Amino acid sequence: MMQRSLVLLKPDCIERRLAGQIIARFEAKGLNIVAMKMLRVTPELAKQHYAEHVAKPFYPSLEKFITSAPIIALAIEGLDVIRVVRDMLGATNGLNAAPGTIRGDFSSSRQMNLVHASDSEESAQRELDLYFDSAEFCDHELLLTPSMRAEDEA
């Protein structure tokens, strides 16, 4: 099933100059980037994005981290993309993430784990709406799509 997911390259990813390597992994997997932008997360946007965590004791440090430097927001499209991207990221805590995953290869922290990705179709829609206007999506069918998957997988 074709889906879209929000992926955020967090401040630690930008500061460590890993954005290109991580984006390259998504592209190598055959996923389509249909929207992308760099921005600063404001405290207001952080509260909207992490609404379920605002009352938790760790929220102030989470907000401080996510607003500390620019991020890159991506809308990524593909077959079963929500599960695929989360599998590519690995466990939330980089210390527990398997080698070969993004967090397993580049992170050793629970909070500074480089990347956020939507965890369900409902979250993906809510999160994509927070970061992108409908006019910012560039829907397209790549010329190489026929060599990436069978016709009946569309």
TORVO-916538 format. One record per residue (C-alpha): x, y, z; residue in one letter; residue number from 1. Coordinates in nm, 2 decimals, always signed. Layout:
<sites>
- X	Y	Z	A	NUM .
...
</sites>
This chain:
<sites>
- +0.00	+0.00	+0.00	M	1 .
- +0.14	+0.34	-0.10	M	2 .
- +0.18	+0.57	+0.20	Q	3 .
- +0.34	+0.89	+0.31	R	4 .
- +0.54	+0.95	+0.63	S	5 .
- +0.70	+1.25	+0.79	L	6 .
- +1.07	+1.22	+0.86	V	7 .
- +1.25	+1.49	+1.06	L	8 .
- +1.63	+1.51	+1.05	L	9 .
- +1.68	+1.65	+1.40	K	10 .
- +1.92	+1.91	+1.52	P	11 .
- +2.19	+1.66	+1.60	D	12 .
- +2.17	+1.52	+1.25	C	13 .
- +2.22	+1.87	+1.10	I	14 .
- +2.50	+1.96	+1.34	E	15 .
- +2.68	+1.64	+1.27	R	16 .
- +2.64	+1.69	+0.89	R	17 .
- +2.48	+1.35	+0.84	L	18 .
- +2.17	+1.47	+0.65	A	19 .
- +2.31	+1.37	+0.30	G	20 .
- +2.40	+1.02	+0.41	Q	21 .
- +2.06	+0.96	+0.57	I	22 .
- +1.87	+1.10	+0.27	I	23 .
- +2.08	+0.88	+0.05	A	24 .
- +1.97	+0.57	+0.24	R	25 .
- +1.60	+0.66	+0.18	F	26 .
- +1.67	+0.72	-0.19	E	27 .
- +1.87	+0.40	-0.22	A	28 .
- +1.58	+0.20	-0.07	K	29 .
- +1.36	+0.33	-0.36	G	30 .
- +1.15	+0.57	-0.15	L	31 .
- +1.04	+0.90	-0.30	N	32 .
- +1.09	+1.24	-0.14	I	33 .
- +0.78	+1.44	-0.23	V	34 .
- +0.85	+1.74	-0.01	A	35 .
- +1.15	+1.88	+0.18	M	36 .
- +1.25	+2.19	+0.37	K	37 .
- +1.48	+2.32	+0.63	M	38 .
- +1.33	+2.51	+0.92	L	39 .
- +1.36	+2.60	+1.29	R	40 .
- +1.11	+2.43	+1.51	V	41 .
- +0.95	+2.69	+1.74	T	42 .
- +0.84	+2.61	+2.09	P	43 .
- +0.48	+2.64	+1.96	E	44 .
- +0.54	+2.39	+1.68	L	45 .
- +0.72	+2.16	+1.93	A	46 .
- +0.42	+2.16	+2.16	K	47 .
- +0.19	+2.07	+1.87	Q	48 .
- +0.42	+1.80	+1.73	H	49 .
- +0.49	+1.64	+2.07	Y	50 .
- +0.14	+1.71	+2.22	A	51 .
- +0.12	+1.37	+2.39	E	52 .
- +0.45	+1.45	+2.58	H	53 .
- +0.40	+1.81	+2.69	V	54 .
- +0.29	+1.72	+3.05	A	55 .
- +0.57	+1.46	+3.09	K	56 .
- +0.88	+1.54	+3.30	P	57 .
- +1.12	+1.50	+3.01	F	58 .
- +0.94	+1.74	+2.78	Y	59 .
- +1.13	+2.06	+2.87	P	60 .
- +1.46	+1.90	+2.76	S	61 .
- +1.30	+1.76	+2.45	L	62 .
- +1.17	+2.10	+2.35	E	63 .
- +1.51	+2.26	+2.42	K	64 .
- +1.68	+2.00	+2.20	F	65 .
- +1.43	+2.01	+1.90	I	66 .
- +1.44	+2.40	+1.90	T	67 .
- +1.82	+2.42	+1.94	S	68 .
- +1.92	+2.42	+1.57	A	69 .
- +1.75	+2.38	+1.22	P	70 .
- +1.59	+2.05	+1.12	I	71 .
- +1.51	+1.91	+0.77	I	72 .
- +1.15	+1.80	+0.73	A	73 .
- +1.08	+1.54	+0.46	L	74 .
- +0.76	+1.39	+0.32	A	75 .
- +0.86	+1.04	+0.20	I	76 .
- +0.64	+0.82	-0.01	E	77 .
- +0.65	+0.45	-0.09	G	78 .
- +0.50	+0.11	-0.04	L	79 .
- +0.44	+0.05	+0.34	D	80 .
- +0.67	+0.35	+0.39	V	81 .
- +0.58	+0.40	+0.76	I	82 .
- +0.70	+0.05	+0.86	R	83 .
- +0.99	+0.06	+0.61	V	84 .
- +1.13	+0.39	+0.74	V	85 .
- +1.09	+0.29	+1.10	R	86 .
- +1.28	-0.03	+1.03	D	87 .
- +1.55	+0.16	+0.86	M	88 .
- +1.58	+0.39	+1.17	L	89 .
- +1.62	+0.12	+1.42	G	90 .
- +1.54	+0.13	+1.80	A	91 .
- +1.47	+0.47	+1.95	T	92 .
- +1.78	+0.45	+2.17	N	93 .
- +2.08	+0.44	+1.95	G	94 .
- +2.26	+0.21	+2.20	L	95 .
- +1.99	-0.05	+2.14	N	96 .
- +1.96	-0.01	+1.76	A	97 .
- +2.10	-0.28	+1.54	A	98 .
- +2.40	-0.22	+1.33	P	99 .
- +2.30	-0.13	+0.97	G	100 .
- +2.01	+0.09	+1.09	T	101 .
- +2.05	+0.46	+1.09	I	102 .
- +2.05	+0.49	+1.47	R	103 .
- +2.26	+0.18	+1.50	G	104 .
- +2.53	+0.32	+1.28	D	105 .
- +2.52	+0.69	+1.39	F	106 .
- +2.36	+0.73	+1.74	S	107 .
- +2.43	+0.64	+2.10	S	108 .
- +2.15	+0.84	+2.26	S	109 .
- +1.78	+0.80	+2.33	R	110 .
- +1.69	+1.17	+2.27	Q	111 .
- +1.97	+1.27	+2.03	M	112 .
- +1.88	+0.99	+1.79	N	113 .
- +1.91	+1.19	+1.47	L	114 .
- +1.57	+1.12	+1.31	V	115 .
- +1.20	+1.12	+1.38	H	116 .
- +0.95	+0.92	+1.17	A	117 .
- +0.57	+0.89	+1.19	S	118 .
- +0.46	+0.57	+1.37	D	119 .
- +0.11	+0.53	+1.21	S	120 .
- -0.10	+0.65	+0.92	E	121 .
- -0.29	+0.88	+1.16	E	122 .
- +0.03	+1.03	+1.30	S	123 .
- +0.17	+1.07	+0.95	A	124 .
- -0.12	+1.27	+0.83	Q	125 .
- -0.13	+1.49	+1.15	R	126 .
- +0.25	+1.55	+1.14	E	127 .
- +0.26	+1.61	+0.76	L	128 .
- -0.01	+1.88	+0.81	D	129 .
- +0.20	+2.05	+1.08	L	130 .
- +0.51	+2.08	+0.85	Y	131 .
- +0.38	+2.11	+0.50	F	132 .
- +0.10	+2.29	+0.31	D	133 .
- -0.06	+2.08	+0.03	S	134 .
- +0.10	+2.31	-0.23	A	135 .
- +0.45	+2.20	-0.11	E	136 .
- +0.41	+1.84	-0.22	F	137 .
- +0.57	+1.75	-0.55	C	138 .
- +0.39	+1.44	-0.66	D	139 .
- +0.58	+1.26	-0.93	H	140 .
- +0.64	+0.91	-1.07	E	141 .
- +1.01	+0.85	-1.11	L	142 .
- +1.13	+0.71	-1.44	L	143 .
- +1.31	+0.43	-1.26	L	144 .
- +1.00	+0.31	-1.07	T	145 .
- +0.94	+0.02	-1.31	P	146 .
- +1.28	-0.12	-1.22	S	147 .
- +1.22	-0.08	-0.85	M	148 .
- +0.90	-0.28	-0.81	R	149 .
- +0.66	-0.50	-1.01	A	150 .
- +0.35	-0.34	-1.17	E	151 .
- +0.11	-0.51	-0.93	D	152 .
- +0.29	-0.36	-0.63	E	153 .
- +0.17	-0.01	-0.70	A	154 .
</sites>
